[in-house]
Amino acid sequence: MFEAAKFIAAVYSFFLIVRTVKHCENKYIAFVVIALWLRFFLAAYHSITYVPLVAGLSITALFSVLIASVGIFFIPKQIFLLKRLLPFYAFFAAIIISGLYNLEIKDLINVSIKWIYFLCICVAFFVSVRLSSINSSCKLAMKAFVLPITLQVLSVLLGERKVTDNEGTEFSYIGGYFHESGFSMIIVGFIILLSMLPARTYRFQSVMFLAGVICIYLTNYRTAILAVLPVIAIYFYGLMEQKVEKRYRLPIILLFITLGISTMSALFSMQQERFGDILVFANNWQELIKAPFYYTELEKDIFSARVFIWSEYLYGFSVSDVWQQWLGHGPESWNGVFDKYAHNTYVSYLYEYGYLGFGTFIILNVYLLITAWKIKNRALSQKLFYSYVGFLIMNFATMPLWALEGMIVYAILMSVTFANPSLERNESSLSNKPVNPRLNQKLQSEVRTIK
């Protein structure tokens, strides 16, 4: 029953995307919409699309290569030379250096394809926002999310759920997708796109936002729930700030904080078994900083074994030679050494890319946070900044940048941050038509050759 409903939803979403692209004069956002929908569609049929097909590459991987290749030739070359992309290129260069030093050529190619895919989505969305508006760009991009959200609703209605623990008492509703981590990032992406739209862009925008929050809860992925908390808080704070007079804001803010703390306490109480480990880790982290062979069986279970996994990676890094500590062990080098991937982006990048890659990644994100905070549109600035905070928090307990779904979220945040859309133009432009179908003079003036 669910498979039949899934097929109907896929067909409907296909025609929706075709119609959207057909009537879209902005070819850059059309590229993003197609790329996102293809990823979400192929991931929905993972039992077929994740199986190695040609030269060890799956259908999903082949389409990722296709999208990355089209993006490279489709997007104007001078856009890739924007100076603001330098911190990203420094991080990407660290990945390449690590891969070449360790002769991890195959894994280097796979990881490079992912980051080129990311770059194409980022740059295309950037150009779309600058040439059209953040409103029309976000609204059109949200069309690609119709399929996964519809599939999740169908999974709830038809009882299609995934067991998420060994006892069979915890379930997640992820629309038939492979894993709740990847699916949760799809919903996080939807929530972030919706939050960046000005109030009243949609008639029931707050209801849609709450529905997205409920979708995250139904996904039942702890780290994603924690990641969206800053996004939820700043969204409702923005609504309050717009509707409440300045003299009444302080008591309303205090009430808002009280309600927020109460809601979080209730959530943690209802999910005490899932969130209790966070308090255990926070209270005992000093005792957990040790080599993995000193861990007791009880300590190995803390945070779903994440703390123990981190200790394995950190210990492996600490006993490496000086060059590998600086350049890392290479992309995807954990595979074949450890049983599981690190479940922590920072720990993984330190092991794989060394001090060089880890340092450039931190610099990149600090640069993004500062740039987001400096955006003149304060409402958008706060939304972007706290979305970054939530995303970076998520990277402490899982690895959203390991999958393309997480990279898509990261690309959208980075592209809007770099585009720095103006308040006046974007709030007044809600159509799907771009201001100018060509690269405008202002955008061209920002293009600089990287020296």
N, C-alpha and C positions, 0 to 999 in steps of 0.2 A: 504493500500500500504506500509506504513512504517513498520507495523508489519511483513509483509512478508519479506521485505528487512532485518529487524532486525533478523528474524529467519535464513535467509541465512548467514548473517554475523556471527551469533553465531555458526552455524555449521562449517563454514570455520575456525573460530578462534579455535574451538575445535580440528580439525584435525591438525592445525598448532601447537598447544600446544603438542598434542600427538607426532607428528614428532620431535618436539624440544626436548622433554623429552626422547624419544626413542634413539636419537643420542647423548645424553648428558651423559658423563662419570662422571660428577660432580653431585653427588646425592643431595648435599646440595642446589645448585642453582635450581636443578630440583624441589625440595620441595618448594622453594620460588615461582617459576613460577606457579606451580599448585595451591598453596595457593592464589596467587594474581589473577590468572585467575578465579578461583572459586568465589572469592569475587566480581569481576567485572561482571561476568556472572549472578550471583544470584541477584545482585543489579539492573541489567538491566531489570529484571522481578519482580520488587518490588511489583506489585499488587498481586502476588502470594506468593513470598518468604518472604514478611514482615508480613504476617498474622500469628498470633499465632496458632500453630498446636498441639504441645505436651507439656503439663505442662507449658503452657504460653509461650513456646519458638517457634519462627518462624523457617522456613527452613534455613534462613540465620544464625540464632543464633545456630542452631544444627550443621551446617557445621563449624561454628567458633569453637565450642566445639571440633569437630572432628579434625580440623587442629591443635588446641592447644594440644590435647591429643597425636596426632601422633608426633608432634614436640618434646614433652617432652620425649617420648620413643625412638625417632629416632635419635636425636642429642646426641652426646657423653656427658655424665653427667659432665665430668670434665670441659667442656667449660662453663657451667653455673656457675662455681666457679672462673672465672677470677676476679681478684681484681678490674679491671677497671669497673666492673658491680656494685660495692658496692654502689655508689651514687644512682643508680636506685633502688637497693634493699631497701635502706633507705627510699626512696619515697614510694615504694610499701608497706613497713612495716607501714608507716604512714597511708596509706589508710586502711589497715587491722585493725589497732588500732582504727581508727575513726569508722569503721563499727561495730566492736565488742562493743565499748563503747556505741554506740547509738542503738545497737541491730538491725541494718539494714542488716540482714543476707542475704535476697534475693537479694537486690541491691548490697551488697558486693560481692556475688557470680558472678553476671552479670558483674560487673566492673572488677573483678579479671580475669575472662575469657578473657576479652578484653586485659588486660595487659599481660597475659600469651601468648596470640596470638601474641602480639607485641614482646615479648621477644623471642619467637621461630623464628619469621621472622628476627629479629635483629641478633640473634646468628647464624642462618643458613647462612645468607648473609655474616656475618663476616668470618665464616669458609671458605666459597666459595672464598672470596677475598684473604684470606691468602694462600689457597691451590692452587688456580688457578691464577686469576688476576682480577683486577678491571675492565679491558676492557671486558673480556669474561663474567664476572658476570653481568655487567650492560647491555651488548648487549642481553644476554639471558633473563634477567628480563624484558627488553623492549618488548619482544614478548607478554607478558600478556596484554600490553596496546593497542595492535592492535584492540581488540574488542571495547572498549569505544571510541577510536578515530574514528574508522570506523563508529560507530553509530552516533557520532556527525556530521561527514561529511554528512551522509545520512539524518540526521535531517535538515541540511541546504538545501540540494538538494531537499528534499521532503516537505519542509515547516513545519516540525514538531517542533513547538516551544512552550515554556512555558511562560505564562504571569507572570511577577514578581512584578507588582505593582497593586494597587487597581483601577487605572484609565484605565488599559489595554493598556498603551502606551509603556511599557518597556517589552522586551522579552529576553529570553535566549534560546540558543540551546544546549541542554544537552543530546541528543541522547535517549530520553525517560526515563532517570534516574529520581529518585524521587525528588531530590533537587539539586540546583546549588552549594550549599556549599560542599556536598560530591563529586559531579562530578568535581568541580574545583580542589579538592585535587588530584584526579586521574591525571589530566593534569599537575598539579604542580609536581607530582611525575615523570611523563614522562620527563618534562623539566629538572629536577634536574639530573636524570639518564643520559640524553643526554649531559648535561653540564659537567659531570664528565669524559666523554670520551676525550682523547687527540684529538687535531685537526687532521682532515683527516682520522679519523677512518671510517667514511662513506664518500662517494664521494660527496654528497650534504648535509653535516652535518649542515652547517649554514642555509640552506634552511629549513631543518627539524626543526631546533631550532626556526626559525621565524614562521613556521607553528604552532608549539606548542604555541607560544606567541599569535598568532591569535586565536587559540582554546580557550585560557584563556579569550581573549576579547569577543569571541562569547558566552562564558559561562555567561558573564555579572554579575560577582560577585565581587563587589567592593573590598573587603578585599583580595581576591586572586590576583587581579590585582596589588594591592599595595605590596603584599608579594613577587611577582616575580620580582619586579623592581630591587632589589639588585642582583638577580641571572642574570638578563639580562645584567645589567651594567658590572658585573665582567666577564661575558662570552665574550662580545665584547671587553672589555679591554684586556683580555688574547689574543684574536686574534690579536689585534693591537700590543701588546707587542712582539709577535712572529715575526711579519712581518715588523716592523718598526725599523730602526737602532736607537741606543741609543741616538744619538745627535739630532734626529728629534722627540723624544718622547714627550717632553714638549709641543711644539705647537700642536701636534696631540692630546695630552690629553686635552688641553684647548679647542680645536675644538670639541672633543668628549663630554666634559662637556656641552659646549654650545648647541650642538645638542640634548643632553639628556634633558636639561632643556626646550628647545624649544618643544621637543616632548611631555614631561609631561604637559607643559602649554597647548598645543593643545588638548591633551587628556582631561584634566580637563575642558577646554572650551567647548568641544563637549559634555561632560557629566557633565555639571555644576550643574544640579539638584541633581545628585547622589553624587558628590564629594564636593559640596558647604558646606555641613554640617561639613566637616572636619575642614574648616577654622573657621566656627562659633564656634565649640567646642574649637579649639585652642585659639581663642581670648577671650572666655568667661568661661573657665573651672573653674576659681575661684568662679564665681557666681553659678556654677552648683553643687558645693560640698555642699549638704544639704539633709535633710530628704526628702523622696519621696512625702510626703503630702504637701510640700511647692512648688512643681513644678506647673507651669502654664500649661495650655493646649498647648500653643505654645512650651514651653520647653520640654514637653513630646514627641514631634515629632522630636526633634533633633537627628540626626544620626539614623534614622529609629527606634526611641524610645529606642535605646541602652543605652543612658546616664541615662534615667529614670529607666530602668531595673537594671543597675548597682547600682543606689542609693537604690533600694529596697533591694538588696542583702547585700550591705554594712550596711544599717541601721539594717537589721535583724541580721547581725553578731554583730553589736555594742551593741545591747540590750541583747545578749546572756550571759549566766553565764560564769565564768572564765574557767571552764573545757571545755565547748563547744568552747570557743574562742581559746583554745589551741589545742583541738582535733577535732574540727569541728562538724557539725551536721550529718555527715555520707555520704557515697556515694549516689548520686542521690537524696539527701534529699530535693532538691528544688521542686521535683515533689509533687504536692499536697499543696505546700506552696505558690509558685509563679506561675503565669500564663504561663510564658515562661522561658526557660533555659537562663543562664546569658549572652550569646553572648560575653563572655570574660573569657578565661580560668583562668586567675589569680584571678579574682573576684570570680569565681565559686569555685576554689580550696580553697580559703581563707574561704569561707562559708562552704564548704563540709568537708574539712580536717583540718581547723584551721591553727594556726601559725605553727604547726609541719609539716603538709603536704605542706603548701605553702612554708615554708622555705626550706624543702628538695627538692622541685621541682625547686626552684630558684638555689639552690646549684648545682643540677644536670645539669642545663642548663649553668651555669657559668663554670662548669667543662668541659662540652662539647665544649663550645666556646674556652676555653684556650687550650684544647687538639687539636682542629682543627687548631688553629693558630700556634701550635708548630710543625705540620707535616712538615717534611723536603722538601717534594715535594711542592714548593711554589705555583705552579699553582693550584694543587688540594686543598691545604690548604686554599687559598683565596676563591675558589668556595664553599668549605664546610662551611667556616666561614660566608660568606655572605648569603649562603642558610639558615643557622641557623638564622641569623639576620632577613631575610625575614619571615621565619616561625614563629619566636617569635613575630614579629610585627603583623602578622596575628592573633595571639592569643589574641591580645588586643581588637579585634572587632568581633571575632567569636570563635568557639571552635572546631578546627580541630581534637583535641585529643578525642572528644566525639564520633567520628565515626571511624571505622576501616580504612577508606581511609586515614584519616589524620595520624593515627598511623603507617600506612605502610610507609608514607613519613618520619616520625620521626625515624622509625626503620632503614630505609636505610641510613639516615644521620648518625645515631649513629653507625651503624655497620661499615661503611667506616671509620669513625673517629677513632674507636677503632682498626680497622685492620691496619691503618697507612701504606697503601701500598707503596712500594718503587717505585721510578720513573723508575729505570733502567729495572726492571723485567717487570713491567706492561705495559710500552709503547712498549716493544718489543714482547709482547705476546698478539696476537689478535685472537688466536684460541679458540675454545670452549672446548678444552681438558685441564683438570687441570694438573698442574705440577706434582702432586702426589696424587693419589686417597685416600691415608690414611692421618691421622694426621701426619704432618711432625715433625721432632725433634724440630724445632724452635717453633712451635706452642705448642707442649707439654711442653716445658720449661717455657712457660708463664703461664701455668695453676698452680694456687696456691689455697690451701684450705682456705676458708674464715674463719677467727677466730673471 
